[in-house]
């Protein structure tokens, strides 16, 4: 097995251990003992996997149990990356459809600084839907 995969697997395990620690912090804040126990077990499992990979170095090859953990890890990370990607896409859309056109209108049509301020005060209002 290529050592780059060994390194990838170790990073997957470490990243998942870190994600589980973040869930542990959340569960502590919410005083969710069952969630905390589950997240703690996940953290311990992923850390143990990372340790096994490190101990075996380039000789590491996942057994079926490790492959299952690495699969879960990969799925968690893909979901997290998809969430980030969706947030980035929403931000880009917001810039393109809201902010840039409004600023462009001010730049193109305000005949003075006072007119620009007046236009900005009219354009940049957020209405709460609550």
C-alpha positions as CSV (number, residue, x, y, z in Angstrom):
1,X,0.0,0.0,0.0
2,X,1.3,3.5,-0.9
3,X,2.6,5.5,2.1
4,X,0.5,8.5,0.9
5,X,-2.6,6.5,1.7
6,X,-1.2,5.6,5.1
7,X,-0.7,9.3,5.7
8,X,-4.2,10.1,4.4
9,X,-5.7,7.4,6.7
10,X,-3.9,8.8,9.7
11,X,-5.1,12.4,8.9
12,X,-8.7,11.1,8.5
13,X,-8.5,9.4,11.9
14,X,-7.0,12.5,13.6
15,X,-9.5,14.9,11.9
16,X,-12.4,12.7,13.0
17,X,-11.0,12.6,16.6
18,X,-10.9,16.4,16.5
19,X,-14.5,16.6,15.2
20,X,-15.6,14.2,17.9
21,X,-13.9,16.5,20.5
22,X,-15.9,19.4,19.1
23,X,-19.1,17.4,19.5
24,X,-18.0,16.6,23.0
25,X,-17.7,20.3,23.8
26,X,-21.1,20.9,22.4
27,X,-22.7,18.1,24.4
28,X,-21.0,19.4,27.6
29,X,-22.6,22.8,27.0
30,X,-26.0,21.2,26.4
31,X,-25.5,18.9,29.3
32,X,-26.3,15.9,27.0
33,X,-24.6,13.0,28.9
34,X,-25.7,10.4,26.3
35,X,-24.3,12.5,23.5
36,X,-21.1,13.2,25.4
37,X,-20.6,9.4,26.0
38,X,-21.1,8.7,22.3
39,X,-18.8,11.5,21.2
40,X,-16.2,10.5,23.7
41,X,-16.2,6.9,22.4
42,X,-15.9,8.1,18.9
43,X,-13.0,10.3,19.8
44,X,-11.3,7.5,21.6
45,X,-11.9,5.1,18.7
46,X,-10.5,7.5,16.1
47,X,-7.5,8.4,18.2
48,X,-6.7,4.7,18.8
49,X,-6.9,4.2,15.0
50,X,-4.6,7.1,14.4
51,X,-2.2,5.7,17.0
52,X,-2.3,2.2,15.3
53,X,-1.5,3.8,12.0
54,X,1.4,5.8,13.4
55,X,2.8,2.7,15.2
56,X,2.7,0.6,12.0
57,X,4.0,3.4,9.8
58,X,4.4,2.4,6.2
59,X,3.5,-1.2,7.1
60,X,-0.1,-0.2,8.0
61,X,-3.0,-1.7,6.1
62,X,-6.6,-1.4,7.4
63,X,-8.4,-4.5,8.5
64,X,-12.2,-4.6,8.0
65,X,-12.9,-2.7,11.3
66,X,-10.4,0.0,10.5
67,X,-11.8,0.3,6.9
68,X,-15.3,0.8,8.4
69,X,-14.0,3.6,10.7
70,X,-12.1,5.2,7.8
71,X,-15.3,5.0,5.8
72,X,-17.3,6.8,8.5
73,X,-14.5,9.3,8.8
74,X,-14.5,10.0,5.1
75,X,-18.2,10.4,5.1
76,X,-18.1,12.9,8.0
77,X,-15.5,14.9,6.4
78,X,-17.2,15.0,3.0
79,X,-20.4,16.2,4.7
80,X,-18.5,18.9,6.5
81,X,-16.8,20.0,3.3
82,X,-20.2,20.0,1.5
83,X,-21.6,22.2,4.2
84,X,-18.7,24.6,3.8
85,X,-19.0,24.6,0.1
86,X,-22.7,25.4,0.3
87,X,-22.0,28.3,2.6
88,X,-19.4,29.6,0.2
89,X,-21.8,29.3,-2.7
90,X,-24.5,31.2,-0.7
91,X,-21.9,33.9,0.1
92,X,-20.9,34.3,-3.6
93,X,-24.6,34.5,-4.6
94,X,-25.2,37.1,-2.0
95,X,-22.3,39.2,-3.3
96,X,-23.4,38.8,-6.9
97,X,-27.1,39.4,-6.5
98,X,-27.2,41.9,-3.7
99,X,-24.1,43.7,-2.6
100,X,-22.3,44.2,-5.9
101,X,-25.3,45.5,-7.8
102,X,-26.2,48.0,-5.1
103,X,-22.6,49.3,-4.8
104,X,-22.4,49.4,-8.6
105,X,-25.6,51.5,-8.7
106,X,-24.1,54.0,-6.2
107,X,-20.9,54.2,-8.1
108,X,-22.6,54.7,-11.4
109,X,-25.4,57.0,-10.4
110,X,-24.5,59.1,-7.3
111,X,-23.5,62.6,-8.4
112,X,-22.0,63.5,-5.0
113,X,-20.9,62.0,-1.8
114,X,-24.1,63.2,-0.2
115,X,-26.1,61.4,-2.9
116,X,-24.0,58.3,-2.4
117,X,-24.7,58.3,1.3
118,X,-28.4,58.8,0.7
119,X,-28.5,56.0,-1.7
120,X,-26.5,53.7,0.6
121,X,-28.9,54.5,3.5
122,X,-31.8,53.5,1.3
123,X,-30.3,50.4,-0.2
124,X,-28.5,48.8,2.7
125,X,-31.5,47.9,5.0
126,X,-32.1,44.4,6.3
127,X,-35.6,43.7,7.1
128,X,-36.1,41.0,9.8
129,X,-38.7,38.4,8.9
130,X,-39.4,37.6,12.5
